[in-house]
Amino acid sequence: RGLEVVATAPAGGSGGVHPMLSWEPVPDAASYWLVVTDADGQPYWAWMGSATEVRFGGGDSTEMNQTAVLHEPMSWSVIAINTEGELVAFSEPVAIEP
Protein backbone atom coordinates (compact mmCIF):
# COMPACT_ATOMS: atom_id res chain seq x y z
CA ARG A 1 0.00 0.00 0.00
CA GLY A 2 1.42 3.39 -0.93
CA LEU A 3 2.22 6.12 1.56
CA GLU A 4 2.34 9.75 0.51
CA VAL A 5 5.61 11.38 1.53
CA VAL A 6 5.96 15.15 1.46
CA ALA A 7 9.22 16.96 2.21
CA THR A 8 8.78 20.31 3.94
CA ALA A 9 11.23 23.11 4.62
CA PRO A 10 11.41 25.18 7.82
CA ALA A 11 9.52 28.47 7.72
CA GLY A 12 11.50 31.34 6.31
CA GLY A 13 13.45 29.71 3.51
CA SER A 14 15.50 26.74 2.44
CA GLY A 15 15.49 23.52 4.36
CA GLY A 16 19.26 23.80 4.56
CA VAL A 17 21.21 20.89 5.99
CA HIS A 18 18.50 19.94 8.54
CA PRO A 19 15.16 20.17 6.68
CA MET A 20 11.95 18.82 8.19
CA LEU A 21 10.75 15.62 6.55
CA SER A 22 7.04 14.90 6.88
CA TRP A 23 4.43 12.48 5.59
CA GLU A 24 0.74 11.73 5.80
CA PRO A 25 -0.38 9.59 8.76
CA VAL A 26 -1.32 6.01 7.91
CA PRO A 27 -4.34 4.26 9.44
CA ASP A 28 -3.25 1.37 11.69
CA ALA A 29 0.37 2.63 11.87
CA ALA A 30 1.90 2.54 15.34
CA SER A 31 5.36 3.69 14.24
CA TYR A 32 7.31 4.84 11.22
CA TRP A 33 10.80 3.97 10.06
CA LEU A 34 12.55 6.58 7.92
CA VAL A 35 15.76 5.92 6.00
CA VAL A 36 17.88 8.46 4.12
CA THR A 37 20.20 7.08 1.46
CA ASP A 38 23.15 8.81 -0.18
CA ALA A 39 23.75 9.28 -3.91
CA ASP A 40 25.10 5.70 -4.13
CA GLY A 41 21.96 4.26 -2.50
CA GLN A 42 23.75 3.45 0.77
CA PRO A 43 21.96 4.14 4.08
CA TYR A 44 23.17 7.44 5.54
CA TRP A 45 20.76 8.24 8.40
CA ALA A 46 17.71 6.55 9.91
CA TRP A 47 14.98 7.38 12.41
CA MET A 48 12.13 5.48 14.06
CA GLY A 49 9.17 6.89 15.99
CA SER A 50 5.46 7.58 16.08
CA ALA A 51 5.54 11.19 14.78
CA THR A 52 4.79 12.03 11.14
CA GLU A 53 7.66 14.48 10.84
CA VAL A 54 11.29 14.59 11.86
CA ARG A 55 14.16 16.99 11.31
CA PHE A 56 16.93 15.51 9.13
CA GLY A 57 19.63 14.44 11.58
CA GLY A 58 17.23 14.47 14.53
CA GLY A 59 16.84 17.16 17.15
CA ASP A 60 14.60 20.20 17.04
CA SER A 61 16.94 22.93 15.81
CA THR A 62 18.39 23.79 12.40
CA GLU A 63 21.45 25.14 14.23
CA MET A 64 22.42 21.92 16.01
CA ASN A 65 25.96 20.67 15.45
CA GLN A 66 25.06 17.21 14.18
CA THR A 67 27.07 14.78 12.14
CA ALA A 68 24.12 13.77 9.90
CA VAL A 69 23.59 16.68 7.55
CA LEU A 70 22.14 16.99 4.07
CA HIS A 71 25.40 17.78 2.28
CA GLU A 72 24.56 16.35 -1.16
CA PRO A 73 21.47 15.22 -3.07
CA MET A 74 20.00 12.22 -1.26
CA SER A 75 16.69 10.37 -1.07
CA TRP A 76 14.47 9.22 1.74
CA SER A 77 11.60 6.84 2.28
CA VAL A 78 9.28 5.85 5.09
CA ILE A 79 7.59 2.60 6.10
CA ALA A 80 4.62 2.35 8.45
CA ILE A 81 4.48 -0.47 11.01
CA ASN A 82 1.45 -1.59 13.05
CA THR A 83 1.42 -2.64 16.71
CA GLU A 84 2.21 -6.25 15.73
CA GLY A 85 5.36 -5.11 13.89
CA GLU A 86 3.86 -5.75 10.46
CA LEU A 87 4.41 -3.50 7.45
CA VAL A 88 1.19 -1.62 6.63
CA ALA A 89 2.44 0.96 4.11
CA PHE A 90 5.58 2.28 2.48
CA SER A 91 6.68 5.20 0.35
CA GLU A 92 8.64 5.41 -2.84
CA PRO A 93 12.04 7.14 -2.40
CA VAL A 94 11.82 10.93 -2.50
CA ALA A 95 14.74 13.07 -3.67
CA ILE A 96 15.96 15.85 -1.39
CA GLU A 97 18.74 18.42 -1.81
CA PRO A 98 20.42 20.92 0.53
DRENKETOR-683491 format. One record per residue (C-alpha): y negated, z, x negated; residue in one letter. Coordinates in nm, 3 decimals, decimal comma. Example, Ala and Ser with C-alpha at 12.3 -4.5 7.8 and 13.67 -1.06 7.14 Angstrom:
<pts>
+---------+---------+---------+---------+
:       Y :       Z :       X : residuo :
+---------+---------+---------+---------+
:   0,450 :   0,780 :  -1,230 :       A :
:   0,106 :   0,714 :  -1,367 :       S :
+---------+---------+---------+---------+
</pts>
This chain:
<pts>
+---------+---------+---------+---------+
:       Y :       Z :       X : residuo :
+---------+---------+---------+---------+
:   0,000 :   0,000 :   0,000 :       R :
:  -0,339 :  -0,093 :  -0,142 :       G :
:  -0,612 :   0,156 :  -0,222 :       L :
:  -0,975 :   0,051 :  -0,234 :       E :
:  -1,138 :   0,153 :  -0,561 :       V :
:  -1,515 :   0,146 :  -0,596 :       V :
:  -1,696 :   0,221 :  -0,922 :       A :
:  -2,031 :   0,394 :  -0,878 :       T :
:  -2,311 :   0,462 :  -1,123 :       A :
:  -2,518 :   0,782 :  -1,141 :       P :
:  -2,847 :   0,772 :  -0,952 :       A :
:  -3,134 :   0,631 :  -1,150 :       G :
:  -2,971 :   0,351 :  -1,345 :       G :
:  -2,674 :   0,244 :  -1,550 :       S :
:  -2,352 :   0,436 :  -1,549 :       G :
:  -2,380 :   0,456 :  -1,926 :       G :
:  -2,089 :   0,599 :  -2,121 :       V :
:  -1,994 :   0,854 :  -1,850 :       H :
:  -2,017 :   0,668 :  -1,516 :       P :
:  -1,882 :   0,819 :  -1,195 :       M :
:  -1,562 :   0,655 :  -1,075 :       L :
:  -1,490 :   0,688 :  -0,704 :       S :
:  -1,248 :   0,559 :  -0,443 :       W :
:  -1,173 :   0,580 :  -0,074 :       E :
:  -0,959 :   0,876 :   0,038 :       P :
:  -0,601 :   0,791 :   0,132 :       V :
:  -0,426 :   0,944 :   0,434 :       P :
:  -0,137 :   1,169 :   0,325 :       D :
:  -0,263 :   1,187 :  -0,037 :       A :
:  -0,254 :   1,534 :  -0,190 :       A :
:  -0,369 :   1,424 :  -0,536 :       S :
:  -0,484 :   1,122 :  -0,731 :       Y :
:  -0,397 :   1,006 :  -1,080 :       W :
:  -0,658 :   0,792 :  -1,255 :       L :
:  -0,592 :   0,600 :  -1,576 :       V :
:  -0,846 :   0,412 :  -1,788 :       V :
:  -0,708 :   0,146 :  -2,020 :       T :
:  -0,881 :  -0,018 :  -2,315 :       D :
:  -0,928 :  -0,391 :  -2,375 :       A :
:  -0,570 :  -0,413 :  -2,510 :       D :
:  -0,426 :  -0,250 :  -2,196 :       G :
:  -0,345 :   0,077 :  -2,375 :       Q :
:  -0,414 :   0,408 :  -2,196 :       P :
:  -0,744 :   0,554 :  -2,317 :       Y :
:  -0,824 :   0,840 :  -2,076 :       W :
:  -0,655 :   0,991 :  -1,771 :       A :
:  -0,738 :   1,241 :  -1,498 :       W :
:  -0,548 :   1,406 :  -1,213 :       M :
:  -0,689 :   1,599 :  -0,917 :       G :
:  -0,758 :   1,608 :  -0,546 :       S :
:  -1,119 :   1,478 :  -0,554 :       A :
:  -1,203 :   1,114 :  -0,479 :       T :
:  -1,448 :   1,084 :  -0,766 :       E :
:  -1,459 :   1,186 :  -1,129 :       V :
:  -1,699 :   1,131 :  -1,416 :       R :
:  -1,551 :   0,913 :  -1,693 :       F :
:  -1,444 :   1,158 :  -1,963 :       G :
:  -1,447 :   1,453 :  -1,723 :       G :
:  -1,716 :   1,715 :  -1,684 :       G :
:  -2,020 :   1,704 :  -1,460 :       D :
:  -2,293 :   1,581 :  -1,694 :       S :
:  -2,379 :   1,240 :  -1,839 :       T :
:  -2,514 :   1,423 :  -2,145 :       E :
:  -2,192 :   1,601 :  -2,242 :       M :
:  -2,067 :   1,545 :  -2,596 :       N :
:  -1,721 :   1,418 :  -2,506 :       Q :
:  -1,478 :   1,214 :  -2,707 :       T :
:  -1,377 :   0,990 :  -2,412 :       A :
:  -1,668 :   0,755 :  -2,359 :       V :
:  -1,699 :   0,407 :  -2,214 :       L :
:  -1,778 :   0,228 :  -2,540 :       H :
:  -1,635 :  -0,116 :  -2,456 :       E :
:  -1,522 :  -0,307 :  -2,147 :       P :
:  -1,222 :  -0,126 :  -2,000 :       M :
:  -1,037 :  -0,107 :  -1,669 :       S :
:  -0,922 :   0,174 :  -1,447 :       W :
:  -0,684 :   0,228 :  -1,160 :       S :
:  -0,585 :   0,509 :  -0,928 :       V :
:  -0,260 :   0,610 :  -0,759 :       I :
:  -0,235 :   0,845 :  -0,462 :       A :
:   0,047 :   1,101 :  -0,448 :       I :
:   0,159 :   1,305 :  -0,145 :       N :
:   0,264 :   1,671 :  -0,142 :       T :
:   0,625 :   1,573 :  -0,221 :       E :
:   0,511 :   1,389 :  -0,536 :       G :
:   0,575 :   1,046 :  -0,386 :       E :
:   0,350 :   0,745 :  -0,441 :       L :
:   0,162 :   0,663 :  -0,119 :       V :
:  -0,096 :   0,411 :  -0,244 :       A :
:  -0,228 :   0,248 :  -0,558 :       F :
:  -0,520 :   0,035 :  -0,668 :       S :
:  -0,541 :  -0,284 :  -0,864 :       E :
:  -0,714 :  -0,240 :  -1,204 :       P :
:  -1,093 :  -0,250 :  -1,182 :       V :
:  -1,307 :  -0,367 :  -1,474 :       A :
:  -1,585 :  -0,139 :  -1,596 :       I :
:  -1,842 :  -0,181 :  -1,874 :       E :
:  -2,092 :   0,053 :  -2,042 :       P :
+---------+---------+---------+---------+
</pts>
